[in-house]
Amino acid sequence: MPESNKSSSRSAGLLLHPTSLPGPYGIGDLGPAAYAWIDTLVQAKQKWWQILPLGPTGYGDSPYQSFSAFAGNPNLVSPELLVNDGLLDRADIADGRPSQQHVDFGAVISFKNQVLEKAWQLFQAGRGAKLQSEFADFCLDHAGWLDDYALFMALKEAQATPSWLDWPADLRRREGAAIEGPRRDLAELFGSQRFRQFLFFRQWRGLKNYAGERGIGIIGDMPIFVSIDSADVWSHPELFFLDRECRPTVVAGVPPDYFSATGQLWGNPLYNWNKLAATGFSWWIERLQKTLELVDVVRLDHFRGFEAYWEVPAGAPNAINGRWIKAPGTALLEALNKALGGLPLIAEDLGLITPQVEALRDAFGLPGMRVLQFAFGDDAKNPYLPHNYLSRTVAYTGTHDNDTTRGWYAALPDNDKDHVRRYLGRDGSDIAWDLIRAAWSSVADLAIAPLQDVLNLGSAARMNSPGNSTGNWGWRFADEQWTTQIRDRLAQITALYGR
């Protein structure tokens, strides 16, 4: 963890994606509620805010299936800040607001598209004139990824197909003559997409600066793989294992594990690591550089895939019949370390972890993760039990992929519940806070809890159920739930254990 963000080696924080923030526009955004959230983290004596990937969401509304590894999610743009910037009138954001209790993504996308398009039209007509030069500078500074992304999204809207794999072959292959026409004919859509990214990055930069000034660091999240339906695969097909029709020949997943008896079939295209290595891993370097402009530390999702990844034949019904393929993790991390002058990373080392994965993590001094919900029902050697932690560890009660701690405990077999109670020396009646105490009191340098656990919520507040393609990512909290009493309790336990 960056020394500038902590006074000692011990610190704590909360996991909450911005979509879960309260607010009047159907989805959490980067407006007033996000600034208030930073203030309450300070009140609760936290040092870190951990989030999920910030990219524009595609299939299943998942932050891990994004249209771009570089772009931001326009649905997070705050309508209120657009009014403050003079880009909209308050009447422009008054109608059509989606439900507030849970993110209805279809309604939110429709509403935000309407708001953002209105802002773009007014901007072109002269509103927000002070932002004109800033927008031009943004487009120039980010042209390396922004132009491909904007054209990709403009084409998606114009073609109106589920995926770019359904486009005519010449568009799929980016053949010169086929691309030049859309560049000209879709100039309006192209400009609108670039403008939306400008708004997102501008608002996020303001929020991040506000957090940093108050001693709050932001832990971001980088999926190891990218979505097949993304500007990245469309604009750099040579970096992936694709056939002549641009379709994946093999896809990503994981073998059967804690979450699924048939494994998890993610379906992401797999990298052609030889091609990436031949460029000095330039795409990965640019990707991490851009991500670190948005956050202070990056959680590398599925870290074990940098040592070896699970390759599944395209078209397989599940992930059972895959195979492990070695990955050039050492060479990649060496290149990243040299380019960045350090590796502000957390290794998400969950799942089937081998000595080789641990050696890769330790060779670069990366902290790993320990999730308390994985600790019980086994013997005293379970690595997720706090007495087995190393200090270079991030301890979690649970993650976005877990049930809430209350929901998890309620579903445990009686023998496992007994183990939990005996190990923690508690009766289980306040189980979410029992696990918070266990994480905070451990030797782990950093302790993190999802806000759902701090609020002591049940399974209805779960963020994601791996293996379920629908019904995820929609949870939001309400202002009245995040009370002064809860914040004071968190501040007290944080101070008690020197975090």
N, C-alpha and C positions, 0 to 999 in steps of 0.2 A: 504494500500500500504506500502511496506517496507520502513522504514524511511531512510535507507541507500541510497535509490535511488532518494530522493527528498529533497530539501532544505526547503520546506514548505508543507502545506497540499494540495496545488493546483498544478496540473501538467496536461500535455496534451500529446497526441500521435496519431499515425496513424495506421489504419488497412490495412494490405497488406499481403496476403499469399505469401510465397517465390516463388510459381509457377508463380506469376505475374511479377516477376522481369524481366528486359531485359537480353539479352544474346544470344549467337550464337547457342545454342543447342536445340532449340524448346520448352524449358520450363525454367522458372527461377530455379536457383539452388543455392548451398551454396558457390559458387566461387566468383570471383572478383566483380561482380555486387552486391552481397549481402554485401560485405564489403563497397563498395561505398555507398550503401543505408544507412548503419549505419552512415557514415560520413555526409551524407546530412541531416539525422535526427538531428544530432548535430548542423549543420548549421542553421536548422530551429527552433532551441531551443526546440525540443521535448524531452521528457523523456521516452517515451514508444513506443515500436513496438508491436502491437497486430497481431497475426497470427491465422490461423485455425489449426485444428488437423494435426499433422505431420506424422500420420501413413501411411502405404502402402495402396493405394486406391484400392477398389474393384468395386462393382456395380456402374455404372454411373460415375466413376472416382471421386466420392464424398469423401472428407476428413472425412465425417461422416459415411461412410460405409467402414471400414478398415478391412484388413485381420488380424489385431492384435491391441490390446489396448496398447501394449508395444513397438512394433517395429517402426522403422522409414521408411520413404518412399525412397527406393533406387533411384527413379527417380529424387530426389533432389541432389544426389551426383554429384559433379562438375567434369567433365572430365578434366578441366584445373588443378585442384588441384591433380588429379591422376598423371598427367604428372609431376607436381612439386615434387611429392613424389617418382618419379622414377618408378612408377608402369606401366606407358604407355609411348610410344613415341608420339610426336605430330602427326605423320602420322596416328596413330591408331584412332584419333578422328577427322580426316579431312573429311571423306566421310560419306554420308548418313544423313547429318544433316536435321532435319525436318524444316517445315515452322516456321518463327520467329514471325509472327504477332499475332497468336492466337495458343493456345496449341492444337495440333492435338495429342490426347492422344495415339491413336493407333500407329502412327509413332514414337512418343517419346518413348513409351515402347519398341518398336522393336530396336530403336537406342541405348537406354540405356542398354538393355539386352546384346546387342552385345559388347558394351564398357566394361560393368562390367564383362562379362564372359572372355573377353580378359585379363582384369586386373587380374582376378583370376588365369587364366592359367599361366600368367607370374609370378605372386606371388609364385605359387607352384614351378615354375622353378628357383626361386632364386631372382627375382626382388624385390626391396623394402625390402631387407634383414633386415634393421634396424627396420622394423615393425613387424617382426616375433614374438618377445616376447610380444609386445603390443597386437597383435592379440590373442595370447594364454591367456593373462591376461583378455582381454575383454570377451572371451568365458567362462572363469571360473567365472568372476564376474556376468555375465548375464545369467548363465545357467538355472536359475529358470524359465525363460520364453523363452530364446533363442532356446534351443534344441527342445522344442515342436513346436515353430514357424518354425524353419528350416525344421523339418521333415514334418510338415503340407504343407509348400510351395513346398518341393521336391515331395511329394505325389500328390499335385495338378498338377504339371508339368507332372509327370509320368502317372497319371490316365487320364489326358486330358479331364476332365468333367467340366461342368459349376460350380459345387459346390461339396463339400465333401459329401453332402447328396446323391449324385449319386454314391458314392464309394460302393464297396462290403460291406455287413453288418459287417463282421469281422473287416474291416478297420475303418468303421464308429464308431464301439464300442471299438476300440483300444484293441482288444483282443490280449493277449500276443504273441502268435505264429504268428498272422497276422502282428504284428508290427515289430518283430525282423527281418524278412526277408527284408523289406524295409530299415530298419536301416543299414543293411549290403549292400544291393544291390544299394541303392541310396546315398552312401557315398559321391560321387562327387557332386551331386546336394545339398546335405545337407551342405557340406563344403562351396559351393558357396553362399548359402543363409546366412550362418553365416558371411562370409566375407563381403557380401554387407551391413549387419547391422553394422559391424565393421567400414566400410568406412563412412556410414552415421553418426554414433555417433561421430566418430573422427572429421569429418568435422564440424558437428554442434557444438561440444564442442569448437572448435577453434573460430567459429563465435560468439558464446555466450560470450566467454571470451573477445573477441574484443569489443563487445557491452558494456559489463559491465565495462570495463576499461574506456570507454568514457561516462559513466553515462546513458546508455540506458538500461532500463529494458525490458524484453520480457514477454508479456502476452500471455499465451498459451490458448488452448481450449480443454476441455475434454467432449466428448459426454457422456450423461448419459448411453446410451445403446451401445451395441456392435453389430456388424454384425453377422447374422446367419452363413455366410460363413467366419468364422474366426478361428484362432488357439485357441482363448479363449473358444469358445463354444465346439469345438472338444475335447480339452484337459480337460475341466472342465464341462462336461454335467450336472453334479449333481447340478450346481449352477443356472440352468435355467429350465423353464417349457417345457420339451420335452417329446415326447412319446417314446415308445420302439424302434421305428425306428430312433430316434434322431431328429425328426421333431418337430417344435414348436407347442404347443397346443393353445397358445395365443400369440399375437404379440403387439408391441407398436405402438402408434399413438397419435394424438390429435383430439379432436372434432372439428366441424366446427368453423372457426375463421377468422381473418382478411385476411389470405392468401388463404383460400379455403372453399367453401360452403359445401363440403362433408368431411371436415376434412383432415388430412394428415395421410395416412396409411404408416407408416415407415417400418413395417414388421420385426423389430428387435425382437429377442426372449426376453422374460421378465425374470427378475431375480426371483429365488426362495429365497426371502429375509430371510425366516426362516433358510434355509441352510447356507446362508452367515452369519447370526447372530450367528449361532452355532459355527462358526470358529472365532468369534470376528471380523468379517469383514476383515479377513486377505487379501483376494484378492483385496479388495478396497484399503486397506492401502498400499499394494505393488504397486498397479497401480498409486496412487497419489504420492507416494515416487519417483517412476521412472519418472513420468511426471515432477516433480519439480526438477529433475536433468537436465532437458532440458530447463525449463522456470523459471521465477521468481514468477509469479502469474498465477493462473489457473482460467479461466472463466468456471464455471460449467454450461454446456449447459442444458437447460430444467430443471432448478432448481425446478420448481413446481412438477416435477416427484418424488422428494425426499420426498414430503409430501403426494401426491397421484398421481397415474399415470393412463392413459387411456388404459384400456385393451380391445383389439379387438380379437374376435375369429379368429383363423387361417383360412385362406381361404375366409374371408369376402372381398367383392369387394371394399369397402371403409371403412372409419373410423366412419361412422355415428352411427352404432349400437354397440358402446362400452360401457364401464362402468368405473367409478372411483374406484380404489382400493387403500387403504391406504398403505403408505410406511413407513419404520422405519427411517425417516430422522433424528430425534433427536438422536437416538442411534448410527446411522452411523456417524454423525458429531461429536458426543462426542468421539467415538473411533478414528476417524481421528485426532481430536484435541489433544488427549492424545498421540497418536503415533508420531505425527509430531511436537508437541510443539507449535502449532499455526495453523491458517487456512488462508494462503495467497490466498484467493478465491474471485471471483466475482460471485454473483448469477445472472444468466440469468433468471430474473423473468418476462419474457414476456408471453403473452397469458392470459388465464383465471386465474387470481390471486385472491385467496381468503384470508380472514383474517388469516386463518391457515398457508398459505404459507408465508405471511408477518411475522407472529409470529416466524416461523422457521428461516427465514432469520435474523430477528432482534435479536433472542436469541443468535446467534453466532456472531453478529456484522458484518455481511457480507454486503458490498455495493451491491445495486441493480442496474438495468439498466433503463435508460430513453431514448427513441428514439424519436427525434423531429418529424420525419415523421408521428408518431402516434398522434401528439398533436392537430391537427387542424380539424375543422368541428364539434366541440362539444362545450360545454360551458366552463366557466372559471374554473370548478372543474377538468377538464381533468388532470390526474396525470402526463402526459407527457409535459405539458406546464411548462416552466422554473420557473414561479413564485410559483409552487407547489413543487419544488425540495427540498430535504434535502441535506445537505453537503455530507453525506455518500452515494454518488451516482456516477455512471459513466454515463455521458451524451454523447449520440451519435447523429450525424446527421442522420445516417442510418447504417445498418449492411450489411453483405454479403448476407443476405436474402432479403434485400430491393432493389428496383430500385435505381439507382443513384438519387441524390436530383433533378438534372435537369429533369430527366425522370419522377420522381414522381410528380413534380410540373406541368409539361406539361399535365399530365393526370388527374389532379384534376378537379372536378366540379368548375364552376365559383364561387359559394358561398364559397367554401373552399379556393379558391385562394384569395378571398377578405378577409377572416379571417386571412390568412397567412400575407397578406400585412398590414392589420390594426394592428395585434398583433406585428409584427416586426418593424412597422414604416418604411417600405421599399417599393419600387415599384415592386419588384419581378424580376427585370432585371438581378440581380446577385444573384439568389436565393441560389445557393450552398454555397456561402460565407456568405449570410445572416444567414443561419442556423449554419454555423461554428461560426460566431460571437455570435449567441444566446447560443450555447453550451459553448463556451469559456468564455463568460461573466457571466454564471450562477454560482450558489453557489456550484455546483457539485465539489467534490474534483478532479475528473478526467474527462477530455473531450477527446473524440476520434472521428475522422472522417475517413472514408475510403479514400484512396488516390484518388479514382475517383471523390470525391466531391471537394477535394483540386484542382484537375486538371480541374474541371468544365466540366465534361464529361456527355454525354447523355446516354440513355438507352442501346445503343450498348455495353457499358462498364460494364453492370450489371454482377455480379459474379454468382448469383444463383437465380433461380425462383422456389420457393418451389412448389412441386406438379408436376413439369416437370422433367421427369427422364433422359432427354437427353439435350444436348446443354448448359450445365452449366460448371462452374469452369475454363473456358479456357482463360479468359481475361488476357492480358499482357499490360504493359505500355512500351513506348519507351523512351530512354534516353532524347531525345530532348523535350519531353513533360514536364519533371520535371525540369523546368528552374530555374535559379538563381532568377529571378524576383518573381516566385511563392514561392520559399523557403523564400525569404526575406519578402514577404507579410505575410507568416505564422509566421515567427519569430517575426514580429512586433505586430501582434494581440496576440500572445502568451505572449509577454512581457507586452503589454498594460493591459491585464487582470490578470497579476501576476501568470502566469502558468510556 
